[in-house]
Amino acid sequence: MARLSIPEAVHTLGLSQDTIRKRLRSGDLQGQKVKGAGGFRWEVFIDDDPTGKGVTQDGNHRDHANDGNDRALVEILREELTEKNRQISELHRLLAQTALNAASGRPWWQFWR
């Protein structure tokens, strides 16, 4: 497991510094604060697996302890997507209803006539 500074992690992971900092705070990325000359800095722990296939450079298989977390995250995202689809359907229904109400031939402010 490599220990990288945030700028090195930006280059390695292809994410912004803000995203890496947020993921460190939320626990999505593993790391630790290290005391330095100018204060504290983050060290980000990155697997030494350049292929992403679960095998490290020395040929050992990577521990899949995070698979449960990944599945939980996928389930949360799936639920959020389902809710967003429901909201979009509701918006389409409201737009259609508004279009029907506007088709009456008179301006909306003259609804009482």
Jmol script that loads the backbone (N, CA, C; Angstrom):
load data "model"
ATOM      1  N   MET A   1       0.848  -1.164   0.000  1.00  0.00           N
ATOM      2  CA  MET A   1       0.000   0.000   0.000  1.00  0.00           C
ATOM      3  C   MET A   1       0.896   1.229   0.000  1.00  0.00           C
ATOM      4  N   ALA A   2       0.651   2.120  -0.946  1.00  0.00           N
ATOM      5  CA  ALA A   2       1.449   3.337  -1.065  1.00  0.00           C
ATOM      6  C   ALA A   2       0.831   4.461  -0.249  1.00  0.00           C
ATOM      7  N   ARG A   3       1.686   5.301   0.296  1.00  0.00           N
ATOM      8  CA  ARG A   3       1.242   6.497   1.025  1.00  0.00           C
ATOM      9  C   ARG A   3       1.572   7.696   0.151  1.00  0.00           C
ATOM     10  N   LEU A   4       0.549   8.398  -0.288  1.00  0.00           N
ATOM     11  CA  LEU A   4       0.733   9.514  -1.202  1.00  0.00           C
ATOM     12  C   LEU A   4       0.240  10.805  -0.572  1.00  0.00           C
ATOM     13  N   SER A   5       0.856  11.913  -0.985  1.00  0.00           N
ATOM     14  CA  SER A   5       0.329  13.214  -0.599  1.00  0.00           C
ATOM     15  C   SER A   5      -0.928  13.473  -1.439  1.00  0.00           C
ATOM     16  N   ILE A   6      -1.673  14.482  -1.075  1.00  0.00           N
ATOM     17  CA  ILE A   6      -2.902  14.776  -1.826  1.00  0.00           C
ATOM     18  C   ILE A   6      -2.589  15.120  -3.285  1.00  0.00           C
ATOM     19  N   PRO A   7      -1.585  15.962  -3.586  1.00  0.00           N
ATOM     20  CA  PRO A   7      -1.277  16.216  -5.002  1.00  0.00           C
ATOM     21  C   PRO A   7      -0.890  14.950  -5.777  1.00  0.00           C
ATOM     22  N   GLU A   8      -0.156  14.034  -5.132  1.00  0.00           N
ATOM     23  CA  GLU A   8       0.185  12.773  -5.793  1.00  0.00           C
ATOM     24  C   GLU A   8      -1.065  11.926  -6.015  1.00  0.00           C
ATOM     25  N   ALA A   9      -1.975  11.926  -5.025  1.00  0.00           N
ATOM     26  CA  ALA A   9      -3.220  11.171  -5.158  1.00  0.00           C
ATOM     27  C   ALA A   9      -4.093  11.758  -6.257  1.00  0.00           C
ATOM     28  N   VAL A  10      -4.066  13.089  -6.421  1.00  0.00           N
ATOM     29  CA  VAL A  10      -4.813  13.736  -7.509  1.00  0.00           C
ATOM     30  C   VAL A  10      -4.352  13.178  -8.844  1.00  0.00           C
ATOM     31  N   HIS A  11      -3.049  13.094  -9.012  1.00  0.00           N
ATOM     32  CA  HIS A  11      -2.493  12.584 -10.268  1.00  0.00           C
ATOM     33  C   HIS A  11      -2.793  11.099 -10.456  1.00  0.00           C
ATOM     34  N   THR A  12      -2.669  10.327  -9.396  1.00  0.00           N
ATOM     35  CA  THR A  12      -2.856   8.875  -9.472  1.00  0.00           C
ATOM     36  C   THR A  12      -4.319   8.500  -9.699  1.00  0.00           C
ATOM     37  N   LEU A  13      -5.220   9.138  -8.948  1.00  0.00           N
ATOM     38  CA  LEU A  13      -6.641   8.759  -9.008  1.00  0.00           C
ATOM     39  C   LEU A  13      -7.437   9.533 -10.048  1.00  0.00           C
ATOM     40  N   GLY A  14      -6.889  10.660 -10.514  1.00  0.00           N
ATOM     41  CA  GLY A  14      -7.605  11.456 -11.495  1.00  0.00           C
ATOM     42  C   GLY A  14      -8.801  12.194 -10.908  1.00  0.00           C
ATOM     43  N   LEU A  15      -8.724  12.538  -9.625  1.00  0.00           N
ATOM     44  CA  LEU A  15      -9.796  13.268  -8.941  1.00  0.00           C
ATOM     45  C   LEU A  15      -9.274  14.632  -8.529  1.00  0.00           C
ATOM     46  N   SER A  16     -10.187  15.545  -8.177  1.00  0.00           N
ATOM     47  CA  SER A  16      -9.759  16.854  -7.711  1.00  0.00           C
ATOM     48  C   SER A  16      -9.323  16.769  -6.251  1.00  0.00           C
ATOM     49  N   GLN A  17      -8.591  17.793  -5.806  1.00  0.00           N
ATOM     50  CA  GLN A  17      -8.158  17.832  -4.408  1.00  0.00           C
ATOM     51  C   GLN A  17      -9.355  17.877  -3.472  1.00  0.00           C
ATOM     52  N   ASP A  18     -10.377  18.655  -3.844  1.00  0.00           N
ATOM     53  CA  ASP A  18     -11.569  18.755  -2.996  1.00  0.00           C
ATOM     54  C   ASP A  18     -12.247  17.401  -2.845  1.00  0.00           C
ATOM     55  N   THR A  19     -12.350  16.653  -3.938  1.00  0.00           N
ATOM     56  CA  THR A  19     -12.988  15.339  -3.892  1.00  0.00           C
ATOM     57  C   THR A  19     -12.192  14.392  -3.000  1.00  0.00           C
ATOM     58  N   ILE A  20     -10.885  14.416  -3.130  1.00  0.00           N
ATOM     59  CA  ILE A  20     -10.045  13.541  -2.302  1.00  0.00           C
ATOM     60  C   ILE A  20     -10.198  13.905  -0.832  1.00  0.00           C
ATOM     61  N   ARG A  21     -10.211  15.201  -0.507  1.00  0.00           N
ATOM     62  CA  ARG A  21     -10.376  15.631   0.886  1.00  0.00           C
ATOM     63  C   ARG A  21     -11.748  15.208   1.439  1.00  0.00           C
ATOM     64  N   LYS A  22     -12.783  15.353   0.625  1.00  0.00           N
ATOM     65  CA  LYS A  22     -14.128  14.938   1.061  1.00  0.00           C
ATOM     66  C   LYS A  22     -14.176  13.439   1.309  1.00  0.00           C
ATOM     67  N   ARG A  23     -13.566  12.666   0.412  1.00  0.00           N
ATOM     68  CA  ARG A  23     -13.578  11.209   0.575  1.00  0.00           C
ATOM     69  C   ARG A  23     -12.739  10.762   1.769  1.00  0.00           C
ATOM     70  N   LEU A  24     -11.682  11.495   2.070  1.00  0.00           N
ATOM     71  CA  LEU A  24     -10.899  11.182   3.275  1.00  0.00           C
ATOM     72  C   LEU A  24     -11.736  11.445   4.521  1.00  0.00           C
ATOM     73  N   ARG A  25     -12.445  12.583   4.549  1.00  0.00           N
ATOM     74  CA  ARG A  25     -13.271  12.908   5.718  1.00  0.00           C
ATOM     75  C   ARG A  25     -14.423  11.927   5.879  1.00  0.00           C
ATOM     76  N   SER A  26     -15.014  11.496   4.756  1.00  0.00           N
ATOM     77  CA  SER A  26     -16.159  10.580   4.839  1.00  0.00           C
ATOM     78  C   SER A  26     -15.735   9.132   5.065  1.00  0.00           C
ATOM     79  N   GLY A  27     -14.460   8.820   4.860  1.00  0.00           N
ATOM     80  CA  GLY A  27     -13.983   7.458   5.055  1.00  0.00           C
ATOM     81  C   GLY A  27     -13.984   6.628   3.782  1.00  0.00           C
ATOM     82  N   ASP A  28     -14.366   7.224   2.647  1.00  0.00           N
ATOM     83  CA  ASP A  28     -14.342   6.483   1.379  1.00  0.00           C
ATOM     84  C   ASP A  28     -12.911   6.205   0.930  1.00  0.00           C
ATOM     85  N   LEU A  29     -11.994   7.086   1.284  1.00  0.00           N
ATOM     86  CA  LEU A  29     -10.569   6.856   1.047  1.00  0.00           C
ATOM     87  C   LEU A  29      -9.892   6.710   2.400  1.00  0.00           C
ATOM     88  N   GLN A  30      -8.895   5.837   2.459  1.00  0.00           N
ATOM     89  CA  GLN A  30      -8.159   5.631   3.694  1.00  0.00           C
ATOM     90  C   GLN A  30      -6.956   6.568   3.715  1.00  0.00           C
ATOM     91  N   GLY A  31      -6.668   7.144   4.876  1.00  0.00           N
ATOM     92  CA  GLY A  31      -5.524   8.025   5.010  1.00  0.00           C
ATOM     93  C   GLY A  31      -5.358   8.439   6.452  1.00  0.00           C
ATOM     94  N   GLN A  32      -4.355   9.274   6.682  1.00  0.00           N
ATOM     95  CA  GLN A  32      -4.139   9.786   8.028  1.00  0.00           C
ATOM     96  C   GLN A  32      -3.498  11.158   7.934  1.00  0.00           C
ATOM     97  N   LYS A  33      -3.717  11.942   8.983  1.00  0.00           N
ATOM     98  CA  LYS A  33      -3.064  13.241   9.073  1.00  0.00           C
ATOM     99  C   LYS A  33      -1.690  13.045   9.696  1.00  0.00           C
ATOM    100  N   VAL A  34      -0.700  13.699   9.113  1.00  0.00           N
ATOM    101  CA  VAL A  34       0.670  13.598   9.591  1.00  0.00           C
ATOM    102  C   VAL A  34       1.160  15.003   9.903  1.00  0.00           C
ATOM    103  N   LYS A  35       1.793  15.149  11.071  1.00  0.00           N
ATOM    104  CA  LYS A  35       2.311  16.458  11.461  1.00  0.00           C
ATOM    105  C   LYS A  35       3.562  16.770  10.655  1.00  0.00           C
ATOM    106  N   GLY A  36       3.579  17.960  10.068  1.00  0.00           N
ATOM    107  CA  GLY A  36       4.727  18.393   9.284  1.00  0.00           C
ATOM    108  C   GLY A  36       5.217  19.743   9.772  1.00  0.00           C
ATOM    109  N   ALA A  37       6.134  20.332   9.033  1.00  0.00           N
ATOM    110  CA  ALA A  37       6.723  21.608   9.427  1.00  0.00           C
ATOM    111  C   ALA A  37       5.690  22.735   9.427  1.00  0.00           C
ATOM    112  N   GLY A  38       4.794  22.747   8.443  1.00  0.00           N
ATOM    113  CA  GLY A  38       3.815  23.822   8.331  1.00  0.00           C
ATOM    114  C   GLY A  38       2.476  23.484   8.955  1.00  0.00           C
ATOM    115  N   GLY A  39       2.379  22.391   9.647  1.00  0.00           N
ATOM    116  CA  GLY A  39       1.112  21.958  10.229  1.00  0.00           C
ATOM    117  C   GLY A  39       0.842  20.514   9.852  1.00  0.00           C
ATOM    118  N   PHE A  40      -0.427  20.176   9.778  1.00  0.00           N
ATOM    119  CA  PHE A  40      -0.793  18.808   9.435  1.00  0.00           C
ATOM    120  C   PHE A  40      -1.026  18.677   7.936  1.00  0.00           C
ATOM    121  N   ARG A  41      -0.728  17.507   7.414  1.00  0.00           N
ATOM    122  CA  ARG A  41      -1.021  17.199   6.009  1.00  0.00           C
ATOM    123  C   ARG A  41      -1.569  15.782   5.937  1.00  0.00           C
ATOM    124  N   TRP A  42      -2.296  15.500   4.886  1.00  0.00           N
ATOM    125  CA  TRP A  42      -2.894  14.178   4.712  1.00  0.00           C
ATOM    126  C   TRP A  42      -1.948  13.273   3.954  1.00  0.00           C
ATOM    127  N   GLU A  43      -1.881  12.015   4.373  1.00  0.00           N
ATOM    128  CA  GLU A  43      -1.278  10.944   3.584  1.00  0.00           C
ATOM    129  C   GLU A  43      -2.419  10.032   3.160  1.00  0.00           C
ATOM    130  N   VAL A  44      -2.535   9.798   1.867  1.00  0.00           N
ATOM    131  CA  VAL A  44      -3.597   8.971   1.316  1.00  0.00           C
ATOM    132  C   VAL A  44      -3.040   7.586   1.071  1.00  0.00           C
ATOM    133  N   PHE A  45      -3.758   6.558   1.547  1.00  0.00           N
ATOM    134  CA  PHE A  45      -3.319   5.174   1.342  1.00  0.00           C
ATOM    135  C   PHE A  45      -3.952   4.653   0.051  1.00  0.00           C
ATOM    136  N   ILE A  46      -3.109   4.267  -0.898  1.00  0.00           N
ATOM    137  CA  ILE A  46      -3.548   3.762  -2.194  1.00  0.00           C
ATOM    138  C   ILE A  46      -2.989   2.359  -2.379  1.00  0.00           C
ATOM    139  N   ASP A  47      -3.833   1.432  -2.867  1.00  0.00           N
ATOM    140  CA  ASP A  47      -3.350   0.084  -3.171  1.00  0.00           C
ATOM    141  C   ASP A  47      -2.301   0.150  -4.265  1.00  0.00           C
ATOM    142  N   ASP A  48      -1.342  -0.751  -4.188  1.00  0.00           N
ATOM    143  CA  ASP A  48      -0.282  -0.830  -5.198  1.00  0.00           C
ATOM    144  C   ASP A  48      -0.733  -1.641  -6.408  1.00  0.00           C
ATOM    145  N   ASP A  49      -2.017  -1.692  -6.660  1.00  0.00           N
ATOM    146  CA  ASP A  49      -2.571  -2.505  -7.742  1.00  0.00           C
ATOM    147  C   ASP A  49      -2.814  -1.620  -8.961  1.00  0.00           C
ATOM    148  N   PRO A  50      -1.852  -1.534  -9.880  1.00  0.00           N
ATOM    149  CA  PRO A  50      -2.025  -0.664 -11.039  1.00  0.00           C
ATOM    150  C   PRO A  50      -3.075  -1.178 -12.015  1.00  0.00           C
ATOM    151  N   THR A  51      -3.377  -2.468 -11.981  1.00  0.00           N
ATOM    152  CA  THR A  51      -4.331  -3.027 -12.934  1.00  0.00           C
ATOM    153  C   THR A  51      -5.759  -2.909 -12.462  1.00  0.00           C
ATOM    154  N   GLY A  52      -5.977  -2.780 -11.143  1.00  0.00           N
ATOM    155  CA  GLY A  52      -7.327  -2.734 -10.603  1.00  0.00           C
ATOM    156  C   GLY A  52      -8.002  -4.090 -10.598  1.00  0.00           C
ATOM    157  N   LYS A  53      -7.225  -5.173 -10.783  1.00  0.00           N
ATOM    158  CA  LYS A  53      -7.806  -6.509 -10.873  1.00  0.00           C
ATOM    159  C   LYS A  53      -7.674  -7.308  -9.581  1.00  0.00           C
ATOM    160  N   GLY A  54      -7.230  -6.674  -8.515  1.00  0.00           N
ATOM    161  CA  GLY A  54      -7.179  -7.366  -7.239  1.00  0.00           C
ATOM    162  C   GLY A  54      -5.871  -8.074  -6.967  1.00  0.00           C
ATOM    163  N   VAL A  55      -4.845  -7.865  -7.791  1.00  0.00           N
ATOM    164  CA  VAL A  55      -3.556  -8.509  -7.572  1.00  0.00           C
ATOM    165  C   VAL A  55      -2.515  -7.407  -7.433  1.00  0.00           C
ATOM    166  N   THR A  56      -1.731  -7.451  -6.361  1.00  0.00           N
ATOM    167  CA  THR A  56      -0.703  -6.443  -6.158  1.00  0.00           C
ATOM    168  C   THR A  56       0.515  -6.766  -7.002  1.00  0.00           C
ATOM    169  N   GLN A  57       1.476  -5.852  -7.001  1.00  0.00           N
ATOM    170  CA  GLN A  57       2.657  -6.037  -7.842  1.00  0.00           C
ATOM    171  C   GLN A  57       3.468  -7.255  -7.441  1.00  0.00           C
ATOM    172  N   ASP A  58       3.400  -7.681  -6.181  1.00  0.00           N
ATOM    173  CA  ASP A  58       4.162  -8.858  -5.769  1.00  0.00           C
ATOM    174  C   ASP A  58       3.404 -10.158  -6.047  1.00  0.00           C
ATOM    175  N   GLY A  59       2.229 -10.072  -6.696  1.00  0.00           N
ATOM    176  CA  GLY A  59       1.496 -11.269  -7.098  1.00  0.00           C
ATOM    177  C   GLY A  59       0.458 -11.734  -6.097  1.00  0.00           C
ATOM    178  N   ASN A  60       0.388 -11.120  -4.922  1.00  0.00           N
ATOM    179  CA  ASN A  60      -0.598 -11.522  -3.923  1.00  0.00           C
ATOM    180  C   ASN A  60      -1.957 -10.915  -4.241  1.00  0.00           C
ATOM    181  N   HIS A  61      -2.987 -11.635  -3.862  1.00  0.00           N
ATOM    182  CA  HIS A  61      -4.334 -11.105  -4.068  1.00  0.00           C
ATOM    183  C   HIS A  61      -4.664 -10.078  -3.003  1.00  0.00           C
ATOM    184  N   ARG A  62      -5.352  -9.045  -3.438  1.00  0.00           N
ATOM    185  CA  ARG A  62      -5.746  -7.959  -2.555  1.00  0.00           C
ATOM    186  C   ARG A  62      -6.884  -8.421  -1.654  1.00  0.00           C
ATOM    187  N   ASP A  63      -6.922  -7.910  -0.428  1.00  0.00           N
ATOM    188  CA  ASP A  63      -7.999  -8.206   0.508  1.00  0.00           C
ATOM    189  C   ASP A  63      -9.269  -7.519   0.028  1.00  0.00           C
ATOM    190  N   HIS A  64     -10.362  -8.243  -0.044  1.00  0.00           N
ATOM    191  CA  HIS A  64     -11.621  -7.702  -0.545  1.00  0.00           C
ATOM    192  C   HIS A  64     -12.557  -7.328   0.591  1.00  0.00           C
ATOM    193  N   ALA A  65     -12.018  -6.768   1.658  1.00  0.00           N
ATOM    194  CA  ALA A  65     -12.837  -6.378   2.811  1.00  0.00           C
ATOM    195  C   ALA A  65     -13.771  -5.238   2.463  1.00  0.00           C
ATOM    196  N   ASN A  66     -13.440  -4.438   1.465  1.00  0.00           N
ATOM    197  CA  ASN A  66     -14.281  -3.304   1.095  1.00  0.00           C
ATOM    198  C   ASN A  66     -15.420  -3.695   0.169  1.00  0.00           C
ATOM    199  N   ASP A  67     -15.503  -4.957  -0.237  1.00  0.00           N
ATOM    200  CA  ASP A  67     -16.578  -5.375  -1.137  1.00  0.00           C
ATOM    201  C   ASP A  67     -17.944  -5.152  -0.505  1.00  0.00           C
ATOM    202  N   GLY A  68     -18.071  -5.376   0.791  1.00  0.00           N
ATOM    203  CA  GLY A  68     -19.340  -5.130   1.477  1.00  0.00           C
ATOM    204  C   GLY A  68     -19.701  -3.659   1.441  1.00  0.00           C
ATOM    205  N   ASN A  69     -18.698  -2.797   1.627  1.00  0.00           N
ATOM    206  CA  ASN A  69     -18.942  -1.360   1.545  1.00  0.00           C
ATOM    207  C   ASN A  69     -19.338  -0.955   0.139  1.00  0.00           C
ATOM    208  N   ASP A  70     -18.697  -1.556  -0.853  1.00  0.00           N
ATOM    209  CA  ASP A  70     -19.027  -1.257  -2.240  1.00  0.00           C
ATOM    210  C   ASP A  70     -20.465  -1.661  -2.552  1.00  0.00           C
ATOM    211  N   ARG A  71     -20.860  -2.835  -2.089  1.00  0.00           N
ATOM    212  CA  ARG A  71     -22.233  -3.287  -2.329  1.00  0.00           C
ATOM    213  C   ARG A  71     -23.236  -2.371  -1.651  1.00  0.00           C
ATOM    214  N   ALA A  72     -22.920  -1.933  -0.427  1.00  0.00           N
ATOM    215  CA  ALA A  72     -23.813  -1.016   0.285  1.00  0.00           C
ATOM    216  C   ALA A  72     -23.924   0.309  -0.461  1.00  0.00           C
ATOM    217  N   LEU A  73     -22.807   0.801  -0.971  1.00  0.00           N
ATOM    218  CA  LEU A  73     -22.819   2.050  -1.728  1.00  0.00           C
ATOM    219  C   LEU A  73     -23.634   1.904  -3.008  1.00  0.00           C
ATOM    220  N   VAL A  74     -23.477   0.788  -3.699  1.00  0.00           N
ATOM    221  CA  VAL A  74     -24.248   0.548  -4.918  1.00  0.00           C
ATOM    222  C   VAL A  74     -25.736   0.506  -4.603  1.00  0.00           C
ATOM    223  N   GLU A  75     -26.099  -0.116  -3.494  1.00  0.00           N
ATOM    224  CA  GLU A  75     -27.516  -0.186  -3.114  1.00  0.00           C
ATOM    225  C   GLU A  75     -28.067   1.200  -2.793  1.00  0.00           C
ATOM    226  N   ILE A  76     -27.292   2.010  -2.097  1.00  0.00           N
ATOM    227  CA  ILE A  76     -27.721   3.382  -1.795  1.00  0.00           C
ATOM    228  C   ILE A  76     -27.913   4.173  -3.077  1.00  0.00           C
ATOM    229  N   LEU A  77     -26.962   4.062  -3.991  1.00  0.00           N
ATOM    230  CA  LEU A  77     -27.063   4.780  -5.260  1.00  0.00           C
ATOM    231  C   LEU A  77     -28.247   4.288  -6.082  1.00  0.00           C
ATOM    232  N   ARG A  78     -28.515   2.988  -6.032  1.00  0.00           N
ATOM    233  CA  ARG A  78     -29.658   2.435  -6.750  1.00  0.00           C
ATOM    234  C   ARG A  78     -30.974   3.001  -6.195  1.00  0.00           C
ATOM    235  N   GLU A  79     -31.065   3.104  -4.866  1.00  0.00           N
ATOM    236  CA  GLU A  79     -32.261   3.678  -4.246  1.00  0.00           C
ATOM    237  C   GLU A  79     -32.426   5.150  -4.617  1.00  0.00           C
ATOM    238  N   GLU A  80     -31.321   5.894  -4.627  1.00  0.00           N
ATOM    239  CA  GLU A  80     -31.386   7.301  -5.008  1.00  0.00           C
ATOM    240  C   GLU A  80     -31.825   7.447  -6.464  1.00  0.00           C
ATOM    241  N   LEU A  81     -31.325   6.588  -7.334  1.00  0.00           N
ATOM    242  CA  LEU A  81     -31.712   6.639  -8.739  1.00  0.00           C
ATOM    243  C   LEU A  81     -33.193   6.335  -8.909  1.00  0.00           C
ATOM    244  N   THR A  82     -33.695   5.376  -8.169  1.00  0.00           N
ATOM    245  CA  THR A  82     -35.121   5.048  -8.221  1.00  0.00           C
ATOM    246  C   THR A  82     -35.959   6.242  -7.781  1.00  0.00           C
ATOM    247  N   GLU A  83     -35.527   6.913  -6.721  1.00  0.00           N
ATOM    248  CA  GLU A  83     -36.255   8.100  -6.233  1.00  0.00           C
ATOM    249  C   GLU A  83     -36.209   9.227  -7.260  1.00  0.00           C
ATOM    250  N   LYS A  84     -35.073   9.430  -7.886  1.00  0.00           N
ATOM    251  CA  LYS A  84     -34.966  10.471  -8.918  1.00  0.00           C
ATOM    252  C   LYS A  84     -35.877  10.154 -10.098  1.00  0.00           C
ATOM    253  N   ASN A  85     -35.943   8.891 -10.496  1.00  0.00           N
ATOM    254  CA  ASN A  85     -36.847   8.504 -11.589  1.00  0.00           C
ATOM    255  C   ASN A  85     -38.301   8.773 -11.222  1.00  0.00           C
ATOM    256  N   ARG A  86     -38.659   8.521  -9.950  1.00  0.00           N
ATOM    257  CA  ARG A  86     -40.019   8.806  -9.508  1.00  0.00           C
ATOM    258  C   ARG A  86     -40.296  10.310  -9.565  1.00  0.00           C
ATOM    259  N   GLN A  87     -39.331  11.112  -9.150  1.00  0.00           N
ATOM    260  CA  GLN A  87     -39.496  12.562  -9.185  1.00  0.00           C
ATOM    261  C   GLN A  87     -39.635  13.069 -10.618  1.00  0.00           C
ATOM    262  N   ILE A  88     -38.862  12.509 -11.533  1.00  0.00           N
ATOM    263  CA  ILE A  88     -38.958  12.910 -12.941  1.00  0.00           C
ATOM    264  C   ILE A  88     -40.328  12.559 -13.495  1.00  0.00           C
ATOM    265  N   SER A  89     -40.842  11.397 -13.158  1.00  0.00           N
ATOM    266  CA  SER A  89     -42.176  11.001 -13.614  1.00  0.00           C
ATOM    267  C   SER A  89     -43.238  11.965 -13.090  1.00  0.00           C
ATOM    268  N   GLU A  90     -43.091  12.355 -11.827  1.00  0.00           N
ATOM    269  CA  GLU A  90     -44.031  13.315 -11.230  1.00  0.00           C
ATOM    270  C   GLU A  90     -43.957  14.664 -11.940  1.00  0.00           C
ATOM    271  N   LEU A  91     -42.754  15.108 -12.277  1.00  0.00           N
ATOM    272  CA  LEU A  91     -42.601  16.370 -13.005  1.00  0.00           C
ATOM    273  C   LEU A  91     -43.243  16.296 -14.387  1.00  0.00           C
ATOM    274  N   HIS A  92     -43.081  15.178 -15.073  1.00  0.00           N
ATOM    275  CA  HIS A  92     -43.717  15.009 -16.387  1.00  0.00           C
ATOM    276  C   HIS A  92     -45.234  15.072 -16.261  1.00  0.00           C
ATOM    277  N   ARG A  93     -45.775  14.449 -15.213  1.00  0.00           N
ATOM    278  CA  ARG A  93     -47.215  14.479 -14.996  1.00  0.00           C
ATOM    279  C   ARG A  93     -47.692  15.904 -14.752  1.00  0.00           C
ATOM    280  N   LEU A  94     -46.961  16.656 -13.928  1.00  0.00           N
ATOM    281  CA  LEU A  94     -47.335  18.039 -13.646  1.00  0.00           C
ATOM    282  C   LEU A  94     -47.224  18.927 -14.880  1.00  0.00           C
ATOM    283  N   LEU A  95     -46.199  18.706 -15.701  1.00  0.00           N
ATOM    284  CA  LEU A  95     -46.064  19.471 -16.943  1.00  0.00           C
ATOM    285  C   LEU A  95     -47.227  19.195 -17.893  1.00  0.00           C
ATOM    286  N   ALA A  96     -47.612  17.945 -17.999  1.00  0.00           N
ATOM    287  CA  ALA A  96     -48.745  17.609 -18.869  1.00  0.00           C
ATOM    288  C   ALA A  96     -50.025  18.249 -18.346  1.00  0.00           C
ATOM    289  N   GLN A  97     -50.221  18.234 -17.047  1.00  0.00           N
ATOM    290  CA  GLN A  97     -51.406  18.845 -16.443  1.00  0.00           C
ATOM    291  C   GLN A  97     -51.406  20.358 -16.687  1.00  0.00           C
ATOM    292  N   THR A  98     -50.252  20.996 -16.572  1.00  0.00           N
ATOM    293  CA  THR A  98     -50.144  22.435 -16.821  1.00  0.00           C
ATOM    294  C   THR A  98     -50.441  22.748 -18.277  1.00  0.00           C
ATOM    295  N   ALA A  99     -49.971  21.919 -19.180  1.00  0.00           N
ATOM    296  CA  ALA A  99     -50.231  22.136 -20.603  1.00  0.00           C
ATOM    297  C   ALA A  99     -51.729  22.024 -20.899  1.00  0.00           C
ATOM    298  N   LEU A 100     -52.415  21.091 -20.265  1.00  0.00           N
ATOM    299  CA  LEU A 100     -53.861  20.956 -20.465  1.00  0.00           C
ATOM    300  C   LEU A 100     -54.600  22.172 -19.921  1.00  0.00           C
ATOM    301  N   ASN A 101     -54.179  22.668 -18.776  1.00  0.00           N
ATOM    302  CA  ASN A 101     -54.819  23.843 -18.193  1.00  0.00           C
ATOM    303  C   ASN A 101     -54.574  25.092 -19.025  1.00  0.00           C
ATOM    304  N   ALA A 102     -53.426  25.191 -19.662  1.00  0.00           N
ATOM    305  CA  ALA A 102     -53.097  26.352 -20.482  1.00  0.00           C
ATOM    306  C   ALA A 102     -53.809  26.319 -21.819  1.00  0.00           C
ATOM    307  N   ALA A 103     -54.320  25.187 -22.220  1.00  0.00           N
ATOM    308  CA  ALA A 103     -54.973  25.049 -23.528  1.00  0.00           C
ATOM    309  C   ALA A 103     -56.412  25.536 -23.514  1.00  0.00           C
ATOM    310  N   SER A 104     -56.883  26.181 -22.456  1.00  0.00           N
ATOM    311  CA  SER A 104     -58.275  26.601 -22.362  1.00  0.00           C
ATOM    312  C   SER A 104     -58.582  27.797 -23.250  1.00  0.00           C
ATOM    313  N   GLY A 105     -57.589  28.525 -23.752  1.00  0.00           N
ATOM    314  CA  GLY A 105     -57.825  29.616 -24.677  1.00  0.00           C
ATOM    315  C   GLY A 105     -57.874  30.979 -24.009  1.00  0.00           C
ATOM    316  N   ARG A 106     -57.781  31.062 -22.718  1.00  0.00           N
ATOM    317  CA  ARG A 106     -57.771  32.358 -22.046  1.00  0.00           C
ATOM    318  C   ARG A 106     -56.539  32.428 -21.141  1.00  0.00           C
ATOM    319  N   PRO A 107     -56.091  33.644 -20.861  1.00  0.00           N
ATOM    320  CA  PRO A 107     -54.905  33.793 -20.002  1.00  0.00           C
ATOM    321  C   PRO A 107     -55.153  33.213 -18.619  1.00  0.00           C
ATOM    322  N   TRP A 108     -54.103  32.761 -17.960  1.00  0.00           N
ATOM    323  CA  TRP A 108     -54.207  32.101 -16.674  1.00  0.00           C
ATOM    324  C   TRP A 108     -54.761  33.016 -15.597  1.00  0.00           C
ATOM    325  N   TRP A 109     -54.537  34.337 -15.714  1.00  0.00           N
ATOM    326  CA  TRP A 109     -55.012  35.233 -14.674  1.00  0.00           C
ATOM    327  C   TRP A 109     -56.524  35.502 -14.767  1.00  0.00           C
ATOM    328  N   GLN A 110     -57.144  35.039 -15.831  1.00  0.00           N
ATOM    329  CA  GLN A 110     -58.583  35.223 -15.995  1.00  0.00           C
ATOM    330  C   GLN A 110     -59.325  33.891 -15.770  1.00  0.00           C
ATOM    331  N   PHE A 111     -58.858  33.125 -14.804  1.00  0.00           N
ATOM    332  CA  PHE A 111     -59.419  31.810 -14.568  1.00  0.00           C
ATOM    333  C   PHE A 111     -60.849  31.855 -14.062  1.00  0.00           C
ATOM    334  N   TRP A 112     -61.299  32.977 -13.469  1.00  0.00           N
ATOM    335  CA  TRP A 112     -62.623  33.042 -12.886  1.00  0.00           C
ATOM    336  C   TRP A 112     -63.703  33.363 -13.905  1.00  0.00           C
ATOM    337  N   ARG A 113     -63.391  33.722 -15.122  1.00  0.00           N
ATOM    338  CA  ARG A 113     -64.408  34.066 -16.130  1.00  0.00           C
ATOM    339  C   ARG A 113     -64.835  32.887 -16.944  1.00  0.00           C
TER     340      ARG A 113
END
end "model"
wireframe off; spacefill off
backbone 0.3
color backbone group
